[in-house]
């Protein structure tokens, strides 16, 4: 069974989340809509948690 996050969802790798961030915001000059910005912020929080998890697992 794959690991899960505290919120009950599956844990994704930092790389996978980073790919979604890059797809959402393809160029710094592009302005995000309010909905896109909210999604970006959620992805960044998820990415940071994934990075922390990967560091802990590696230690």
Secondary structure by P-SEA (a helix, b strand, c coil): cccccccccccccaaaaaaaaaaacccccccccaaaaaaaaaaaaaaaaaaaaaaaaac
